[in-house]
Amino acid sequence: MNLSSELRIRTPEGIVFSYALAGPVTRCMAWGIDFLVIVVLILAFSRGLGMVGAFSRDIANALLIVGYFVISTGYGIVMEWGWRGRTVGKHVFGLRVADAQGFRLQFHQIFLRNLLRAVDSLPFCYLVGGLACLASRRAQRLGDIVASTVVVHNPKFDEPDLEQLLAGKYNSLREHPHLAARLRQRVSPDEARLALEALLRRERLDPAARISLFAELAAHLRQLVAFPGEAVESVSDEQYVRNVVDILFRSRAEIREREAQPVA
């Protein structure tokens, strides 16, 4: 068994991103919280079957069994798809589900990994899933292996010295605050981190890779929000990414600074 504590993904441009893998113990504790949430949901559902039970106990029991499967499976699917790979338990312990190759997590992956929980939980207390995690190099249970997913730690991202990184550059995107606000809503945390790390590591890239990387990033970011032509014309791809990072990160820092100021 060759366990790895880190998932390392190298992009075609030569940039390496590292994610700390969650071990079986942390995942078990996170699932414990999720299990309590599921129990509460099932209890609420069973109370709703009170009238059906008065009519037919057999029908009520059948609906309860179906409801247990739907809730226990659907909880993970709905939460992980709607909350970017997190459930209540994963959020408490700072975990999230990610694609094993570093791509955007797809719905069919979330569906498969949660559908196969029934197999991982056999014969009791997730014995199959636990043994699979211990045997897997990436701490994957069977559902993760089939869906090509991993569970990683999702630490808070430490912001660098943005004044030093972004100082002295005019940002034409700030002339359109309503579009800047829309941009902050549509850029995911992973996309924001990728753009920031690209700027931080740009000097390590050879010129061709640097141009290619920022061209792809800028093309993707431009699709999210369309700024007026006068705001983006004559702006290079790298400068456009810099402007977006300025909107995403410096705006947050400014908000925190304003909130921290004492009220007169």
matplotlib code that plots the C-alpha trace (Angstrom):
import matplotlib.pyplot as plt

x = [0.0, 1.5, -0.6, -0.2, -1.1, -1.2, -2.8, -0.5, -1.9, 0.4, -1.2, 0.0, 1.6, 3.8, 2.0, 1.6, -1.3, -1.3, -4.2, -4.0, -6.0, -8.4, -7.7, -10.2, -10.5, -11.4, -13.8, -15.4, -15.9, -17.4, -19.8, -20.8, -22.2, -23.8, -25.4, -27.0, -28.4, -29.8, -31.4, -33.1, -34.4, -35.7, -37.4, -39.1, -40.2, -41.5, -43.6, -45.1, -46.1, -48.3, -51.6, -50.5, -49.6, -53.2, -54.5, -52.0, -49.0, -47.5, -47.6, -46.1, -43.2, -42.6, -42.6, -40.2, -37.7, -37.9, -37.7, -34.6, -32.8, -33.8, -32.8, -29.6, -28.5, -30.1, -28.6, -25.1, -26.0, -27.9, -25.5, -22.3, -23.7, -25.2, -22.4, -19.3, -18.4, -19.4, -21.9, -22.6, -20.0, -17.4, -17.9, -17.4, -14.1, -12.9, -13.3, -14.7, -15.0, -12.8, -12.2, -9.1, -7.6, -8.2, -11.0, -14.4, -16.5, -19.4, -22.9, -22.5, -19.4, -21.3, -24.3, -22.0, -20.0, -23.2, -25.1, -22.2, -22.4, -24.7, -21.8, -19.2, -21.3, -21.4, -21.5, -21.8, -20.2, -18.7, -16.3, -15.9, -15.4, -13.0, -10.8, -10.8, -9.6, -6.8, -5.8, -6.1, -3.1, -5.4, -7.7, -10.6, -13.5, -15.1, -17.5, -14.6, -12.6, -15.6, -16.4, -12.8, -13.1, -11.1, -11.9, -9.4, -8.9, -10.2, -8.1, -8.7, -6.6, -4.0, -3.9, -0.5, 0.6, -1.9, -0.7, 2.7, 1.3, -1.2, 0.2, 0.6, -1.9, -5.0, -8.0, -10.6, -13.1, -13.6, -15.3, -18.3, -19.1, -22.3, -20.5, -17.6, -20.2, -21.6, -18.1, -17.5, -20.7, -19.9, -16.2, -15.8, -13.3, -11.2, -11.2, -10.2, -7.4, -6.2, -6.1, -4.2, -1.6, -1.1, -0.1, 2.1, 4.0, 4.1, 7.8, 8.5, 7.0, 8.7, 7.3, 5.2, 3.6, 2.9, 1.1, -0.9, -1.9, -3.2, -4.9, -6.9, -7.7, -8.7, -10.9, -12.7, -13.1, -14.4, -17.2, -18.4, -19.2, -19.1, -17.6, -18.0, -15.5, -13.9, -13.1, -11.3, -9.9, -6.1, -5.9, -3.6, -4.8, -2.4, -3.5, -7.2, -6.5, -4.7, -7.7, -10.1, -7.9, -7.9, -11.7, -12.0, -9.4, -8.7, -12.5, -12.8, -9.9, -11.4, -14.7, -13.0, -11.0, -14.2, -16.0, -13.1, -13.2, -14.8, -18.1, -17.8]
y = [0.0, 3.3, 6.1, 9.6, 12.6, 15.0, 15.2, 17.0, 18.1, 19.5, 21.6, 21.5, 24.9, 23.3, 24.8, 22.3, 22.6, 20.6, 19.5, 17.7, 14.5, 13.7, 10.5, 7.8, 9.2, 12.7, 11.5, 9.2, 12.1, 14.2, 11.4, 11.1, 14.6, 13.9, 10.8, 12.8, 15.2, 12.3, 10.8, 14.1, 14.2, 10.6, 11.2, 14.2, 12.1, 9.3, 11.7, 12.8, 9.2, 9.2, 9.5, 6.8, 4.5, 4.9, 3.7, 0.9, 0.0, -2.0, 0.9, 3.2, 0.8, 0.4, 4.2, 4.6, 2.1, 3.9, 7.3, 6.1, 5.2, 8.4, 10.7, 8.9, 8.9, 12.2, 14.2, 13.7, 14.3, 17.5, 18.9, 18.1, 19.4, 22.5, 23.4, 22.8, 19.3, 19.9, 18.5, 19.8, 17.3, 18.1, 21.9, 21.4, 19.6, 21.7, 19.0, 18.9, 16.4, 17.1, 15.5, 13.2, 14.8, 18.4, 19.0, 20.6, 18.2, 16.8, 15.8, 12.2, 11.9, 13.1, 10.8, 7.7, 8.2, 8.7, 5.9, 3.5, 4.4, 1.4, -0.9, 1.0, 0.7, -3.1, -5.2, -2.6, 0.7, 1.3, -1.6, -2.0, 1.7, 1.9, -0.9, 0.6, 3.9, 2.2, 0.3, 3.2, 5.5, 8.5, 7.3, 6.6, 4.5, 2.4, 5.2, 7.6, 5.1, 4.5, 8.2, 9.3, 11.6, 12.4, 14.1, 16.9, 19.5, 22.9, 25.3, 29.0, 30.6, 33.0, 36.1, 37.4, 41.0, 42.2, 45.8, 44.6, 42.2, 44.7, 48.1, 50.7, 49.1, 50.9, 48.6, 49.6, 47.0, 49.0, 51.6, 49.3, 48.3, 46.5, 44.2, 43.8, 42.6, 40.1, 38.9, 38.2, 36.2, 34.0, 33.2, 30.1, 29.9, 27.4, 29.7, 32.6, 30.7, 29.4, 33.0, 34.3, 31.4, 32.0, 35.6, 34.6, 31.9, 33.7, 34.4, 30.7, 29.9, 30.1, 32.9, 30.5, 28.7, 32.1, 33.5, 30.3, 30.1, 33.6, 33.4, 30.4, 32.1, 35.4, 33.6, 31.8, 34.8, 37.0, 34.5, 34.8, 38.5, 40.7, 44.1, 47.0, 47.2, 50.4, 48.6, 45.7, 46.9, 47.2, 45.1, 42.1, 38.7, 38.8, 42.3, 41.2, 38.3, 40.8, 43.1, 40.2, 39.2, 42.7, 42.7, 39.4, 39.7, 43.4, 44.1, 41.4, 42.9, 46.4, 45.1, 43.5, 46.7, 48.8, 46.3, 46.4, 50.2, 51.4, 53.2, 56.9]
z = [0.0, -1.1, 0.6, -0.6, 1.5, -1.5, -4.9, -7.4, -10.7, -13.4, -16.1, -19.8, -19.1, -16.4, -13.4, -10.4, -8.0, -4.8, -2.7, 0.7, 0.6, 3.3, 5.2, 6.3, 9.9, 8.9, 6.3, 8.8, 11.3, 8.5, 7.5, 11.2, 11.0, 7.6, 9.1, 11.9, 9.3, 7.3, 10.4, 11.2, 7.6, 7.8, 11.1, 9.7, 6.7, 8.9, 10.9, 7.6, 7.0, 10.1, 8.1, 5.6, 8.5, 9.9, 6.6, 5.9, 7.9, 5.1, 2.6, 5.2, 5.9, 2.1, 1.7, 4.6, 3.1, -0.3, 1.5, 3.4, 0.2, -1.6, 1.4, 2.2, -1.4, -2.5, 0.4, -0.8, -4.5, -3.8, -1.3, -3.3, -6.6, -5.1, -2.7, -4.8, -3.5, 0.1, 2.5, 6.1, 7.5, 4.9, 5.5, 9.2, 8.7, 5.7, 3.1, -0.4, -3.3, -6.3, -9.7, -9.4, -12.5, -11.5, -13.9, -13.0, -11.0, -13.1, -12.0, -13.1, -10.9, -7.9, -8.8, -9.1, -5.9, -3.8, -5.6, -4.7, -1.0, -0.6, -1.7, 0.4, 3.5, 3.3, 5.4, 8.2, 9.2, 5.8, 6.2, 2.4, 1.8, 4.7, 3.5, 0.0, 1.4, 3.3, 0.1, -2.2, -2.9, -2.9, 0.0, -2.3, -1.5, -4.2, -5.2, -5.6, -7.7, -10.1, -10.3, -10.5, -7.5, -4.4, -1.1, -0.3, 2.4, 1.4, 3.5, 3.5, 0.9, 2.2, 0.1, -0.9, -0.8, -3.4, -3.3, -4.5, -7.1, -8.6, -7.7, -10.5, -12.9, -14.0, -13.9, -16.5, -15.2, -12.1, -14.2, -14.4, -10.7, -11.6, -14.0, -11.5, -8.9, -11.4, -12.0, -8.3, -8.3, -11.3, -10.7, -8.5, -5.7, -7.7, -10.8, -8.6, -7.1, -10.5, -11.9, -8.8, -8.8, -12.6, -11.8, -8.9, -10.9, -14.3, -14.1, -13.9, -17.3, -20.6, -22.9, -25.1, -22.1, -20.4, -23.5, -23.9, -20.3, -20.0, -23.3, -22.1, -18.7, -20.3, -22.8, -20.0, -17.8, -20.7, -21.2, -17.7, -17.9, -21.0, -20.3, -22.8, -25.6, -24.3, -21.0, -22.6, -25.9, -26.0, -22.8, -23.1, -21.9, -18.9, -18.0, -18.2, -15.8, -13.5, -13.6, -12.8, -9.8, -8.7, -8.7, -7.0, -4.2, -3.6, -3.3, -0.6, 1.3, 1.0, 2.4, 5.4, 6.1, 6.0, 8.3, 10.7, 11.0, 14.2, 13.9, 14.7]

ax = plt.figure().add_subplot(projection="3d")
ax.plot(x, y, z, "-o")
ax.set_aspect("equal")
plt.show()
